Amino acid sequence: MSGFPVVRVACRHVFSRPLQFFTLALALALGSALASFLFLAVSGLQDGLARAVEPFSLLVGAKGSQYQLTTNSIFLQDAPLGNISGDLWHELQKDRRVKTATPLGFGDSYLGCPVVGTDQTVFTIRTGGASSPLWLQMKEGRAFQKPYEALVGAAAAQLTGLKIGDTFKTTHGMTAGGHQHHQVYTVTGIAAPVGGPYDRAIFTPMESIWAAHEGHGEHEGGEDHHDEEAEEAEEAHHDVPTSGDVTAVLIEPKSLGAAYALAQSFIKRNDGQVVFPSQVIVRLFSAMGRSEEILSVVVWSVLAVTTVTSLLILFWSGSSRKNEYTLLRALGLPARTLFAVGWVEGAVTICTGLLTGWIVGRAGLWLLFSSLSQKTALTLTAPLTGYEAGAVAAALLAGVAVSALPALAMGRAPMEKLLGTSSL
């Protein structure tokens, strides 16, 4: 029997028992989908976090948890540790070890998008070394130039619908229903995507944040204050604070040695701390590494159980067809042809399950990353790599090889044994 009829007979055998085929393929699909999803999710998340911190060499903020300072200032998540004095920021600006000191002020939002107070040095931050592109660039319009002007991040523009020339008022805090400030902001530009959490940010001069929080809490919001707030709104653009506290300062050091020297100088200080965001992420990855090892054991265990189960099902499938094999052998069909039919049958089943699982795992990963990207603005991707393609090919080859075992057992079985177990 030539190759094509062997394949045709094997496929006919496979689809003649759809429940058995579906059960085996489903078991393999679930195992491979779990493996694909977990390994790619961990890898994609690590890459996304690493890209997000890449533009930020050093971070100075209030004393407390380095993780909280990093997640708040770099990922725009979690609550701020507190503020540091404006005097410390000015001190950092004059420090001979510092190239630029970019202030960050948090605390307000608009429709869930954080409003970030900063200054013009934010437009000098680069994504990597001195020759790398600028981190924050214009897509439309221009950057802010004075208080109450706003540059809207790429994702924030989509989420809020803000366009150049639009006006809006910010809300205290990050949740809906907070106190609304009376200052009116005007959109002057839309930023190009930065591929990180700051795509969800709305940038404004630091003076805008100081003005919004100056004397905050003096009014409780009753009807008696409506006229007063209207007057304040008219005067807001003429009475802007020129100094105040900041939440954190992004530092671009003049050299690596200067960065470590600056961090060393803050060890015994009580007015702030220096954090290397990349080191915080490395420690986070290290902590995740233990969980990843546990997940790896679980995944490989599931795959091992799935493989053994598949082999048992294939052996059972072959045993259930002993009558057919006996008849075919009695009619003179060579044992090698029976082996080929059984091998192709097993290979089709196993490869179908593995490929389906890989596709399902990829689809689940896309849904997860899409959801996380919408919530965090992290750029989470898992492109097909040569390593992954090789792993999929290796798994398919292993599946083809393993499927030969049940076929070999039946194809090489002596005729007397087949007859002895046959009901013919």
C-alpha positions as CSV (number, residue, x, y, z in Angstrom):
1,M,0.0,0.0,0.0
2,S,1.5,3.4,-1.1
3,G,1.8,6.4,1.1
4,F,-1.4,8.2,0.2
5,P,-3.8,5.3,0.8
6,V,-2.1,4.7,4.2
7,V,-2.9,8.3,5.1
8,R,-6.4,8.0,3.8
9,V,-7.1,4.8,5.8
10,A,-5.5,6.3,8.9
11,C,-7.6,9.5,8.7
12,R,-10.8,7.4,8.1
13,H,-9.9,5.4,11.2
14,V,-9.4,8.6,13.2
15,F,-12.7,10.2,12.2
16,S,-14.7,6.9,12.5
17,R,-14.5,7.3,16.3
18,P,-15.0,11.1,16.8
19,L,-15.5,10.9,20.6
20,Q,-12.2,9.1,21.1
21,F,-10.4,11.4,18.8
22,F,-12.0,14.5,20.5
23,T,-11.1,13.3,24.0
24,L,-7.5,12.6,23.2
25,A,-7.0,15.8,21.2
26,L,-8.7,17.8,24.0
27,A,-6.5,16.4,26.7
28,L,-3.4,17.2,24.6
29,A,-4.8,20.7,23.8
30,L,-5.4,21.6,27.4
31,G,-1.9,20.6,28.4
32,S,-0.1,22.4,25.6
33,A,-2.3,25.4,26.0
34,L,-1.5,25.7,29.6
35,A,2.3,25.4,28.9
36,S,2.2,27.9,26.1
37,F,0.1,30.4,28.0
38,L,2.2,30.4,31.2
39,F,5.6,30.5,29.6
40,L,4.7,33.2,27.2
41,A,2.8,35.2,29.8
42,V,5.8,35.4,32.2
43,S,8.2,36.2,29.4
44,G,5.9,38.9,27.9
45,L,5.2,40.5,31.3
46,Q,8.9,40.7,32.1
47,D,9.7,42.3,28.8
48,G,6.9,44.8,29.2
49,L,8.0,45.9,32.7
50,A,11.7,46.1,31.5
51,R,10.7,48.4,28.6
52,A,8.6,50.6,30.9
53,V,11.5,51.4,33.3
54,E,14.2,51.7,30.5
55,P,14.0,55.6,30.2
56,F,14.3,56.1,34.0
57,S,17.8,55.8,35.5
58,L,17.2,57.1,39.0
59,L,14.2,58.0,41.1
60,V,14.2,60.2,44.2
61,G,11.2,60.1,46.5
62,A,10.0,60.0,50.0
63,K,11.2,57.4,52.4
64,G,9.4,54.1,52.4
65,S,8.9,51.1,50.2
66,Q,11.0,51.2,47.0
67,Y,8.4,49.0,45.3
68,Q,5.7,51.4,46.1
69,L,7.7,54.4,44.9
70,T,8.5,52.6,41.7
71,T,5.0,51.4,41.0
72,N,3.6,54.8,41.7
73,S,6.1,57.0,39.8
74,I,7.0,54.7,36.9
75,F,3.8,52.6,36.5
76,L,1.3,55.1,37.8
77,Q,-0.2,52.5,40.1
78,D,-0.5,52.4,43.9
79,A,-0.7,55.4,46.2
80,P,2.2,57.9,46.5
81,L,4.5,57.5,49.6
82,G,4.2,61.2,50.2
83,N,5.9,64.3,49.0
84,I,9.5,65.6,49.2
85,S,10.2,69.3,49.6
86,G,10.7,71.6,46.7
87,D,14.0,72.5,48.3
88,L,15.3,69.0,47.8
89,W,14.3,69.1,44.1
90,H,16.2,72.4,43.7
91,E,19.2,70.9,45.5
92,L,19.2,68.0,43.0
93,Q,19.0,70.5,40.1
94,K,22.2,72.1,41.3
95,D,24.0,68.8,42.2
96,R,27.2,68.4,40.0
97,R,26.4,64.7,39.7
98,V,23.0,65.3,38.1
99,K,22.4,66.2,34.5
100,T,18.7,66.8,34.7
101,A,16.2,66.5,37.6
102,T,12.6,66.2,36.4
103,P,9.9,66.8,39.0
104,L,6.8,64.6,39.2
105,G,3.6,65.7,40.9
106,F,0.6,63.3,41.4
107,G,-2.7,63.4,43.1
108,D,-5.3,64.4,40.5
109,S,-7.0,62.8,37.5
110,Y,-9.4,63.3,34.7
111,L,-11.8,60.5,33.9
112,G,-9.4,58.0,35.4
113,C,-6.3,59.2,33.7
114,P,-3.6,60.5,36.1
115,V,-2.6,64.2,35.8
116,V,1.2,64.5,36.1
117,G,2.8,67.8,37.0
118,T,6.3,68.2,35.6
119,D,8.5,70.7,33.8
120,Q,10.2,71.1,30.4
121,T,13.0,68.7,31.3
122,V,10.6,65.8,30.7
123,F,11.1,66.5,27.0
124,T,14.8,65.8,27.3
125,I,14.4,62.2,28.6
126,R,15.7,59.5,26.2
127,T,14.6,55.9,25.9
128,G,18.1,54.6,26.5
129,G,21.6,56.1,25.8
130,A,22.5,59.5,24.5
131,S,21.9,58.4,20.9
132,S,18.5,56.9,21.5
133,P,15.2,58.7,20.6
134,L,13.5,61.1,22.9
135,W,11.0,59.4,25.2
136,L,8.2,62.0,25.0
137,Q,7.4,63.4,21.6
138,M,4.6,65.3,19.9
139,K,2.0,63.6,17.7
140,E,-0.2,66.7,17.3
141,G,-0.1,70.3,18.5
142,R,2.6,71.5,20.9
143,A,3.9,70.9,24.4
144,F,2.6,72.8,27.4
145,Q,4.3,76.2,28.0
146,K,2.5,77.7,30.9
147,P,0.3,76.7,33.8
148,Y,-3.1,75.1,33.0
149,E,-1.9,73.9,29.6
150,A,-2.0,70.1,29.1
151,L,-0.3,67.6,26.9
152,V,-2.4,64.5,26.7
153,G,-0.9,61.0,26.4
154,A,-1.8,58.8,23.4
155,A,-3.9,56.4,25.4
156,A,-5.4,59.2,27.6
157,A,-6.6,61.0,24.4
158,Q,-8.5,57.8,23.3
159,L,-9.9,57.1,26.8
160,T,-11.1,60.7,27.4
161,G,-11.8,61.9,23.9
162,L,-9.8,65.1,24.5
163,K,-8.7,67.0,21.5
164,I,-6.5,70.0,20.9
165,G,-8.3,73.1,22.2
166,D,-10.6,71.2,24.6
167,T,-10.9,72.4,28.2
168,F,-11.5,70.2,31.3
169,K,-11.3,70.3,35.1
170,T,-9.4,67.7,37.1
171,T,-10.6,65.7,40.1
172,H,-8.7,65.1,43.3
173,G,-7.5,61.5,43.6
174,M,-7.9,58.7,41.1
175,T,-11.4,57.6,41.8
176,A,-14.7,59.0,40.4
177,G,-16.7,61.3,42.7
178,G,-13.7,63.1,44.2
179,H,-13.5,66.8,44.8
180,Q,-13.3,68.7,41.5
181,H,-10.8,71.5,41.3
182,H,-11.9,74.8,39.9
183,Q,-8.9,75.3,37.6
184,V,-9.6,75.0,33.9
185,Y,-7.0,73.2,31.7
186,T,-6.6,73.6,28.0
187,V,-5.3,70.8,25.7
188,T,-2.4,72.1,23.6
189,G,-1.1,68.8,22.3
190,I,-1.3,65.0,22.0
191,A,1.8,63.0,22.7
192,A,3.0,60.2,20.5
193,P,2.8,56.7,22.1
194,V,5.7,56.0,24.5
195,G,4.8,52.3,24.9
196,G,4.3,52.4,28.7
197,P,2.0,53.6,31.5
198,Y,2.6,57.3,30.7
199,D,0.5,56.9,27.6
200,R,-2.4,57.2,30.0
201,A,-1.0,60.4,31.6
202,I,-2.0,64.0,31.1
203,F,1.1,66.3,31.5
204,T,0.9,69.8,32.8
205,P,3.4,72.3,34.4
206,M,4.2,71.6,38.1
207,E,2.7,75.0,38.9
208,S,-0.8,73.7,37.9
209,I,-0.6,70.9,40.5
210,W,0.6,73.3,43.2
211,A,-2.3,75.7,42.5
212,A,-4.8,72.9,42.5
213,H,-3.6,71.7,45.9
214,E,-3.0,75.1,47.5
215,G,-5.4,75.4,50.4
216,H,-7.1,72.1,49.4
217,G,-9.8,71.1,51.9
218,E,-10.7,74.6,53.0
219,H,-14.1,74.4,51.3
220,E,-16.5,71.5,51.8
221,G,-18.5,72.2,48.7
222,G,-21.8,73.7,49.8
223,E,-23.9,76.0,47.8
224,D,-22.6,79.1,49.6
225,H,-19.2,78.6,48.0
226,H,-20.3,78.5,44.3
227,D,-19.8,82.2,43.7
228,E,-16.5,82.1,45.5
229,E,-15.3,79.1,43.3
230,A,-16.4,81.0,40.2
231,E,-14.3,84.0,41.2
232,E,-11.3,81.7,42.0
233,A,-11.6,80.2,38.5
234,E,-11.3,83.6,36.9
235,E,-8.3,84.5,39.1
236,A,-6.6,81.1,38.8
237,H,-4.5,82.1,35.8
238,H,-3.3,85.2,37.5
239,D,-2.3,83.7,40.9
240,V,-0.1,80.7,40.4
241,P,2.3,79.4,43.1
242,T,5.9,79.3,41.9
243,S,7.2,76.7,44.4
244,G,5.9,73.7,46.3
245,D,6.5,70.0,47.2
246,V,6.9,67.3,44.5
247,T,6.0,63.6,44.7
248,A,9.2,62.4,43.1
249,V,12.1,63.5,40.9
250,L,13.4,61.6,37.9
251,I,17.2,61.9,37.8
252,E,19.4,61.6,34.7
253,P,22.9,61.2,36.2
254,K,26.0,62.4,34.4
255,S,27.6,59.0,34.7
256,L,27.1,55.6,36.2
257,G,29.6,56.5,38.9
258,A,27.7,59.7,39.7
259,A,24.5,57.7,40.0
260,Y,25.9,55.4,42.6
261,A,27.6,58.3,44.4
262,L,24.3,60.1,44.6
263,A,22.5,57.0,45.9
264,Q,25.3,56.5,48.6
265,S,24.8,60.1,49.8
266,F,21.1,59.5,50.5
267,I,21.6,56.4,52.7
268,K,21.7,58.4,56.0
269,R,19.3,61.2,54.9
270,N,15.8,61.3,56.2
271,D,14.3,63.7,53.6
272,G,14.3,61.2,50.7
273,Q,15.7,58.1,49.1
274,V,17.3,57.2,45.8
275,V,15.9,54.2,43.9
276,F,17.2,52.4,40.8
277,P,13.9,51.3,39.1
278,S,15.7,48.7,37.0
279,Q,17.1,47.1,40.2
280,V,13.6,47.1,41.7
281,I,12.3,45.3,38.7
282,V,15.2,42.8,38.8
283,R,14.4,42.0,42.4
284,L,10.8,41.6,41.4
285,F,11.8,39.2,38.7
286,S,13.9,37.3,41.1
287,A,11.0,36.9,43.5
288,M,8.8,35.8,40.5
289,G,11.5,33.3,39.5
290,R,10.6,31.1,42.4
291,S,7.0,31.1,41.4
292,E,8.0,30.5,37.8
293,E,10.0,27.5,38.9
294,I,6.9,26.1,40.7
295,L,4.8,26.9,37.6
296,S,7.3,25.1,35.4
297,V,7.1,22.0,37.6
298,V,3.3,22.1,37.4
299,V,3.3,22.6,33.6
300,W,5.8,19.8,32.9
301,S,3.8,17.5,35.3
302,V,0.6,18.3,33.4
303,L,2.3,17.6,30.1
304,A,3.8,14.3,31.4
305,V,0.4,13.1,32.6
306,T,-1.2,14.2,29.4
307,T,1.4,12.4,27.3
308,V,1.1,9.1,29.4
309,T,-2.7,9.4,29.1
310,S,-2.5,9.9,25.4
311,L,-0.2,6.8,25.0
312,L,-2.6,4.7,27.0
313,I,-5.5,5.9,24.9
314,L,-3.6,5.1,21.7
315,F,-2.7,1.6,23.0
316,W,-6.3,1.0,23.9
317,S,-7.4,2.3,20.5
318,G,-5.0,-0.2,18.9
319,S,-6.2,-3.1,21.1
320,S,-9.9,-2.3,20.3
321,R,-9.0,-2.8,16.6
322,K,-7.3,-6.2,16.9
323,N,-10.2,-7.8,15.0
324,E,-9.6,-5.5,12.1
325,Y,-5.8,-6.0,12.2
326,T,-6.3,-9.8,12.3
327,L,-8.5,-9.8,9.2
328,L,-6.1,-7.5,7.3
329,R,-3.1,-9.6,8.2
330,A,-5.0,-12.8,7.2
331,L,-5.7,-11.2,3.9
332,G,-2.0,-10.7,3.4
333,L,-1.5,-7.1,4.4
334,P,2.1,-6.7,5.5
335,A,2.8,-5.8,9.2
336,R,4.7,-2.7,8.2
337,T,1.6,-1.4,6.5
338,L,-0.4,-1.9,9.6
339,F,2.3,-0.1,11.5
340,A,2.2,2.8,9.1
341,V,-1.6,3.1,9.4
342,G,-1.4,3.1,13.2
343,W,1.5,5.5,13.3
344,V,-0.2,8.0,11.0
345,E,-3.4,7.7,13.0
346,G,-1.6,8.5,16.3
347,A,0.4,11.3,14.7
348,V,-2.7,13.0,13.3
349,T,-4.4,12.9,16.7
350,I,-1.4,14.0,18.7
351,C,-0.4,16.8,16.4
352,T,-4.0,18.1,16.2
353,G,-4.1,18.3,19.9
354,L,-0.7,20.0,20.3
355,L,-1.3,22.6,17.6
356,T,-4.8,23.3,18.9
357,G,-3.4,23.9,22.4
358,W,-0.7,26.2,21.1
359,I,-3.2,28.3,19.2
360,V,-5.6,28.4,22.2
361,G,-2.7,29.4,24.5
362,R,-1.7,32.2,22.1
363,A,-5.3,33.4,21.9
364,G,-5.7,33.4,25.7
365,L,-2.4,35.3,26.0
366,W,-3.6,37.9,23.5
367,L,-6.8,38.4,25.6
368,L,-4.8,38.8,28.8
369,F,-2.3,41.2,27.4
370,S,-5.1,43.3,25.7
371,S,-6.9,43.6,29.0
372,L,-3.7,44.5,31.0
373,S,-2.6,47.0,28.3
374,Q,-5.9,48.8,28.5
375,K,-5.6,49.0,32.3
376,T,-1.9,49.8,32.7
377,A,-0.9,51.1,29.2
378,L,2.1,48.7,29.4
379,T,3.2,47.4,26.0
380,L,2.8,43.7,26.4
381,T,3.7,41.6,23.4
382,A,4.8,38.0,22.8
383,P,6.1,37.9,19.2
384,L,6.8,34.5,17.7
385,T,10.5,33.8,18.2
386,G,12.8,31.3,16.8
387,Y,12.9,29.6,20.2
388,E,9.2,29.2,20.4
389,A,8.9,28.0,16.8
390,G,11.7,25.5,17.5
391,A,9.9,24.3,20.7
392,V,6.6,23.8,18.8
393,A,8.4,21.9,16.1
394,A,10.2,19.8,18.7
395,A,6.9,19.0,20.4
396,L,5.3,18.0,17.1
397,L,8.3,15.8,16.2
398,A,8.2,14.2,19.7
399,G,4.4,13.6,19.3
400,V,5.0,11.9,16.0
401,A,7.8,9.8,17.5
402,V,5.7,8.8,20.5
403,S,2.7,7.9,18.4
404,A,4.8,5.2,16.8
405,L,5.0,3.2,20.0
406,P,1.4,1.9,20.1
407,A,1.5,1.3,16.3
408,L,4.8,-0.6,16.6
409,A,3.3,-2.8,19.3
410,M,0.4,-3.8,17.1
411,G,2.3,-4.0,13.9
412,R,4.9,-6.3,15.3
413,A,2.4,-8.5,17.2
414,P,2.6,-12.2,16.0
415,M,-0.3,-13.4,14.0
416,E,-0.9,-16.2,16.5
417,K,-1.3,-13.6,19.3
418,L,-3.8,-11.5,17.2
419,L,-5.8,-14.6,16.4
420,G,-5.7,-15.7,20.1
421,T,-7.2,-12.4,21.2
422,S,-9.6,-12.1,18.3
423,S,-13.2,-13.0,18.4
424,L,-13.1,-14.1,14.7
